[in-house]
Amino acid sequence: MSGLDYRLACIDGETKGHSVAIRQEDLPTVARFLRASLDWALASAAEEVSHAPGQLAFVEYCEAMGQMLARGVFGSKYEARSAWALVEAA
């Protein structure tokens, strides 16, 4: 099987309304990105964001975005810095 019954839906940002199909082999990368995105959002809400180079939430989020781009899950930096949700494919 080359795909899953799930996709990423852009819920906010420069690519709001876009969706991305998820391939089975990319699921670990997608999971890492979604976890890092949530950790980053929670750190921001708790006012724990400093953008310091060694800040774990910042580093992991940046690395996860880079991995999504490198694997071709996202085709642009605009997709990488938008907010995404995992949804069932219609």
C-alpha positions as CSV (number, residue, x, y, z in Angstrom):
1,M,0.0,0.0,0.0
2,S,1.4,3.4,-1.0
3,G,-0.9,5.6,1.0
4,L,-2.8,5.9,4.2
5,D,-6.4,6.8,4.9
6,Y,-5.2,10.1,6.5
7,R,-3.9,13.4,5.2
8,L,-2.6,16.6,6.6
9,A,-5.0,19.6,6.3
10,C,-3.6,23.1,6.7
11,I,-5.7,24.8,9.3
12,D,-3.8,28.2,9.5
13,G,-1.0,30.0,7.9
14,E,0.1,30.9,4.4
15,T,-1.2,27.6,2.9
16,K,-4.5,27.5,4.8
17,G,-6.9,25.2,2.9
18,H,-4.3,23.0,1.3
19,S,-4.0,19.3,2.1
20,V,-1.1,16.8,1.7
21,A,-1.4,13.1,1.2
22,I,0.6,11.0,3.7
23,R,2.6,8.0,2.4
24,Q,3.1,5.1,4.8
25,E,6.8,5.5,4.7
26,D,6.5,9.2,5.8
27,L,4.3,8.6,8.8
28,P,7.2,8.7,11.4
29,T,8.3,12.1,9.9
30,V,4.8,13.4,10.0
31,A,4.3,12.2,13.6
32,R,7.5,13.9,14.6
33,F,6.4,17.2,12.9
34,L,3.0,17.2,14.5
35,R,4.4,16.5,18.0
36,A,7.0,19.2,17.6
37,S,4.3,21.6,16.3
38,L,2.2,20.9,19.4
39,D,5.1,21.3,21.8
40,W,6.0,24.6,20.1
41,A,2.4,25.9,20.4
42,L,2.2,24.9,24.0
43,A,5.5,26.5,24.8
44,S,4.3,29.7,23.1
45,A,0.9,29.6,25.0
46,A,2.8,29.2,28.3
47,E,5.1,32.1,27.4
48,E,8.1,29.8,27.5
49,V,9.3,30.8,24.0
50,S,12.7,32.5,23.9
51,H,13.9,31.5,20.3
52,A,17.2,30.6,22.0
53,P,19.3,28.3,19.8
54,G,19.4,25.6,22.5
55,Q,15.7,25.8,23.4
56,L,14.5,22.2,23.0
57,A,11.0,23.0,21.6
58,F,12.5,25.5,19.1
59,V,15.2,23.1,17.9
60,E,12.9,20.1,17.5
61,Y,10.3,22.2,15.6
62,C,12.9,23.5,13.2
63,E,14.5,20.1,12.7
64,A,11.1,18.5,12.1
65,M,10.1,21.2,9.6
66,G,13.4,20.6,7.8
67,Q,12.8,16.8,7.7
68,M,9.3,17.3,6.2
69,L,10.9,19.4,3.4
70,A,13.8,17.1,2.9
71,R,11.5,14.1,2.5
72,G,9.2,16.0,0.1
73,V,6.2,15.8,2.4
74,F,6.1,19.6,2.2
75,G,7.0,21.3,-1.1
76,S,7.8,24.7,0.3
77,K,8.8,26.7,3.4
78,Y,5.3,28.2,3.4
79,E,3.8,24.8,4.0
80,A,6.4,24.0,6.6
81,R,5.6,27.1,8.7
82,S,1.8,26.7,8.5
83,A,-0.4,24.9,11.0
84,W,-1.5,21.4,10.2
85,A,-4.0,18.8,11.5
86,L,-4.1,15.1,10.8
87,V,-7.5,14.2,9.3
88,E,-9.1,11.1,7.7
89,A,-9.1,11.2,3.9
90,A,-12.4,11.8,2.3
